[in-house]
């Protein structure tokens, strides 16, 4: 089977049954051998249809007699694919988007409804003011999508997010910046590399990639970071991968280990280490000298850490399987502890197409309880005078500022170490309160929260 739209339909059917979007896509890609162009289209259709689900459902609600949730699930998926191409794919002619969607309906048990599918998509085009040209929100004469006045619902429908996420951002950013953040989160993600200075230099990797025709640029404030520009194909085939010259890690995730600032010869504990991006970075910053305990409760994700550290040729990492909340053997043993806490991932939703639909206010509340338990216990690992860095890739105050405020209120021997107290690439992202925040639409990196805490010497 080589029809990328049919394969996209099969993957989306799995997503609607509960599969993760990346897992469903990976599964279908392994069964077919598609040219690069078709692979790209397939990926775009699957991730785009999942990401834009609320907008696409609203179009069905407004144009069809039956609401989207009343349509047969497979038909709804087919309509999502059709509307996604018409609305968001400028390079696909409208006629091709309509005809291929009608064909999908015919081939997947809806031959009696091809007239309905054709009519619904053409109705969209008529309202948009043109049947023959490629359309996108930027080129529509009039937008067939009707939006409510209420700003939360309007942004939620237009940019396809649940209302509660819009509300969380509006409270922190206001209307204009929330809209910018929504637009940023709907872009395709970039890929950043972190150079392994124990094996190579940033100049050497730049030269190797450029000679292979791969465009890269450096990222301000990050001494080890290169961002790939445009499509780079398979990551494993890029120069330097096998040699351990670099690993994939987003720029803002690289800031976290710089904020920890581990030194050669120290004992460092990474309390939630898998899949190991920050663990290996800590080891590189320590020149692979000292002891790094990598703790995690998921053996399969720890295996990934092991593979990565072997590829990067790092020796100092010792793996410890289990839940960091239950470890008592590390009390007062570490010079530094990193708690990269499990979180809702609201800062990385552009990388995970279905994350916005999987998280809920309830799941955030549960996570904040877990985060508070983790910081309370892992803080006991730190020697008097030592450092703990708390970090998340979410933009929800309940998982960030509130966790830290609660911890500090209950822990008189801990204090925030403000950026003036140390030199770090993270300093550019500091806030008046002393924590560090990366807003994606401002800094063009994943959303992150981090804070550096120091245990005072008089603590027991």
N, C-alpha and C positions, 0 to 999 in steps of 0.2 A: 504494500500500500504506500503510495507516494503523494497522496493528496493532503497537503498540510492542514487544510480546513477540516477535513474528516478526522484527521488525527487529533486536531485541537478539540473537536467535539468529544472524542473518546476520553481525552484527558479531563475535560471540564465535567463530563458525566461523573468521573471518579471524585473530582473535587466536591461536587454537589452531594455525593454520598458520604463525605467526611474526610477524604484524603487531603493531605497538605498539597498545595499547588505545585511546589517544587518537586515533591516526591512523585506526584501523578505525571508531571511533565517528563521527569527523568525516566520513568517506567516506559512511557510510549516511545521516547527517543531511542531507548536501548533496543527496541524491536524493529526499528526501521533505519534505513541508510539514506538520509536526505542530503541533498546539496546544501551548502552553507546558507544560501538565500532562503531556501524553504525552511531550514531550521530556525532562522531568525524570525521569519513570518509566524511560524508555529509558536515560538516562545512569546512573541508579542501578542498574538491572539489569546493565548491562554492567560498570561499574566494580566493583560489589559482587560479582558472580560471579567476576571475575578476582581481586579482593582476597582473597576468602574461599575460594579454590579448594581449599586443603588441608583445611579443615573440611568442605566439601561432598563432596570425594572420600572422606573418612573416613566420612561418613554412608552413602555408597553401599557402601563396603567392609563396614560393620557390618550393614547392613540387607538387602543383596542377596546372592544366592548367588555371583555373579561379582563380583570386585573391580572398582573403577572403571577401572583401566587395561586390563581385559579387555573392557569395554563398547565397542560401536562409538562412535567419537569424537563423532558428532553426537548420539547418544542420551545420552551422558555430559553434553554441553552442555545438552541439554533438561532432564535431571535436576538439573543445577546451578541452572538458572533456577527450577525448581519448589521445590527445597529452600531456595534463597536467599529466595524470597518467604515461605515458611512460617516460616523461622527469624528473618529480619531485617527483614521489612516488616510492622510492626504495623498499618498502615492497610489492608492487603489482607486481606479475609476468607479464612480457610483454604479454604473451598469454591471461591472464585474462583481461588486459586492452583493448586489441584488440577485444576480443570476446564480452565483455560487451558493448563496443562502437558500434559494428556492431548490437547487439541486440537493443540498444537504437534507432538506425536509423530505424530498422525494425518496432519498436513499435510506432514510432512517425511520420509516414507518408512518410518514405523514403525507403520503402522495395525495390524499384527499384534501389536504389543507394548503397545497402549494399556492392556490389563488389567494388565500388569506395572508400567507407570508409575503407574497409578491405585493399585494395591495397595501399591507401595513408599511412595508419599507418605502414604497412609492409615495404613500401619504406623507411620510416624513420628508421625503425629498421635495414634494410639492410645497409643503409648508416652509421648507428652507429656501425655496426660491430657485431651484435648479435641479434638473434631473440628470444632466449628462456630465457634469464636472465633478471632480473629487471635492468632497466637502470636509470641513473641520470647523470647530467652534469659531475659529478666527476668520473663516471665509464665508460663514452663513450670512445670507441677506437678512433673514429673520430666523431666530432660534425657535425651532418647534417645541423645545422644552420650556414648559411654563413653570416659573419659580415663585414660591410664596414670598411674602414680604418679610416674615420673621427671619432675622439674619442667621440664626442657628440652623434652621431647616433649609434656608436658601443655600448656604455654603455646603451643608451636608448633602443636598441633592445635586448641586452643580459639580462638586468635586468628589462626590461619592465617599463620604465618611459617615459613621454613626453620629447622631446628634451629641452624644455625651463627650466624644473626643473634641468636637468643635467647641463645645462649651468650656472644656478644660483649657484649650488654647486661647479662646477669646478672653477668659479671665486673666490670663498672663500677658497677652500680646495686644489685645484690641483687634478691631475688624480688619484694617488694611494688612497688618502683618500676618494675621491668621490666614487670610486669603493667599498671601505669598507662600506661607508654609504649606498649605494644601497643594498649591501648584508644584512646589518643590518635591513633595512626597509622591506625586504622580509621575515624576520623571523616571526614566530607566536609570538604575544605579551605576555609578562609576566604580572602577577597580583601582585600589591603591596597593602599592607594594611597599614592604618595609625591608630595607637592605640589611643584610647580616654583616656588620663591620668586622666580624672575626674571620670572614672568608673573602671579603672583597671591599670595594669602595663604591660610593654612589656614582662617581664618574665612570668607573669601569662598567657598571650595569647600564647606565645611560647609553654608553657607546655601543655595547652589545645589542641592546634593544633597537637602537636607531639603525644599526647596520642590518638588522633583520626587518627593517621597514616598519617598526612599531614606534609611534609617536608617544612621547612621555613629557611630563613637566613636573618640576619640583613643587612642593607645597610649603608655603611660608611657615616659619616657626618649627618645622619638623625636619631635623637633620638627616633622618634615614628614609624619608618618604618620596616615592615617585608615583604620579598618577598616570594611568594609561589613557590616552586620548583616542577615542574611536574604538572600533572592534579589533580585538587582539587574537581572536580564535581561541584554541584550547590553551588554558593556563599552563598545563603540564609540558606543553611543547615549546614554551618560551625559553630563550637563552638563560641559563643560570638556574633553572628550576632544579634539575637533578643534582647540580653541584652544591645546592644549599646556599646560593648567593642571596636569596630573598624569600620572603613569604608574603602571602596576601593578608593585608590588614588595613582597615580603613584608617584614615588620618586621625580622626578623633579618638579612636581606640588606642592609637600610638601615644597620644598625650598622657594616658592614664599611667603608664609605666614611667614616663619621664617625671610625672608628678610624685610618684613613689620614690624616685631617685635612689635606687639600690646601689650599694657600693661593693667592690670586690671583697671577698672574705666574710661577708655578713651571712646571717641566717634569715632567709625570707620565706614566708608562707603565703602561697596563693590559695585562698580558702575555697574558691569556686572556680577551679582552673580550666576545666575542659571547655572547648577543644584545644586550648593551649596557646592562642595567639599572644596573650599578655605574659604567660609563663615564659615562653621562649624569648620574648622581648626583654623581660627582667634579666634573664640569663645572659643575653648579649650585653646589656648595660653593665653587668657585673664582670664582664670579660670571662665568663664561664668559670669564675673562681668564687667559691663559697658553697652554701647549701641552699637549694630551693626545694621546698616541699610543695608538691602540686597535689591538692586535695580535690576530689570530686566524688559524687555518689553514683555516677553513670559510667560503668566500665567501658561501654562501646565508645563513648566520647573521649575517654582517657586513652583508648588505643590510638585515636587520631593524634592526640598530643604526643604519644610515644613515636609514632611515624614521623611527625613533623620535627621533633627534636633530633631524631636519627638523621633525617635528611639535612638538617642544619648543622649536624655534627656537634651537638651540645652534650656535655657530660655531667653537669652538676645537678640535673633535675632528678628528684626522687619522688615517685608516684605513691600516693596514699589514697586508697579507695574507701569512701564512706562519707557520711553526712557531717560536715564541720561543726554542726550544733552539738554533736555528741562526742567530740574529741576532748579528752582531758589531759592527754600526754604532752600537749604543746604549751602548757601554762608558763608564761614568763620566759619563753625560749627564743622569741623572734626579735630581731632588730627592726624588721618591717613586716607588715601584713597587708596584703591586697585583698579586699573584699569586693570583687566584681559581682555584685549581687544578681541573682535571678530576678528578672523584671518583666514588665509588660511589653517592652521593646517599642514603645511609641516613637522613639527617635530613629528607628530603622525600618519603618513600614514600607519604604520604597523598595527595600530588598526582599520583603516578605509580603507578596501580593495579598494573602488572605489574613494577615495579622490583624487588620482593622476589624474584621468580622469575628475573630476568635476571642479577642479580649472583651471584657465587660467591666462595668463599675465594681461588680462583685469580685471578679478575678483580681482586680487591682487592690481591693481591700485585703483579700487573702494574701497577696504578694507582700503587701506592706507589713503584715503580721510576721511573715517569714523573714523579711529583711531586718525587722527589729530584733527578732530572735538571733539571727546570724551575727549582727554587729555586737549585740550584748555578749555573746559567747566568744566570738573570734577576737574581740578586744582583749580578752584575758591571755591570748597567746603572746601579746606584745610585752617586751621587757620595759621596766620603768625608763622613761626618756625616749622610748621608741616611737615609731610612726605607724599609723594605720591610714590607708587610703580607701575610701568608700566610693564606688563608682556604679553607675547604671547607664544603659542606653535607652532610657525613657525620658519623657518630658512631662511627667505627672508629679506634682508637688507631694502627693501622698506617699510616693515611693522615694522621694528625694529630700527636699527641705524638711518635711515633717518627720521622716525617719531620723535625720540628724538632730533636729531640735529635741525630739523625745529622748534620744540617747544622751545628749549633753545634759539635759535636765536631770537624768537619773545617774549620771557618771561624773561626779565632781572632779575626778582626777584626769579628765580629758578636756582638751581645748582645740578649737580650730587654729591651724597654723596659717596665718594670712600670707599672701604672695610676697609681701615685702620681706618675709623671713628667709626666703630661699630663692635661688635662681632656677627657672624651669621654662621649657617651651610652652607649658600650659598657662604661664602668667598672662599671656595675651587674652585669655578667656575668663579672667577673674571677675567677680561681682563684688559690690560693696560689702556684702555679708561675709565674704571670705571663701565662698565656694566658687567652683568653676563650671561654666555652662557653655555648651556649644549649641547654638540654634542653627539648624540646617540652612534655612533661607538666608541667614546672614553670613555664615562662614563656609557654606557649600561643602559640608561634611555631615556625617551621621549626627543625630542629636545625642548629646551626652551630658551627664551630670557627674561631677566628681568633687571630693573634698578631702583635704589632708588634715588629719588629726594627730595631735601629739599627746602621749601619756606623760604626765608630770612626774618628776623624780620621787615625789613623796607618796606615790601610790604603792599599794601593797601587791 
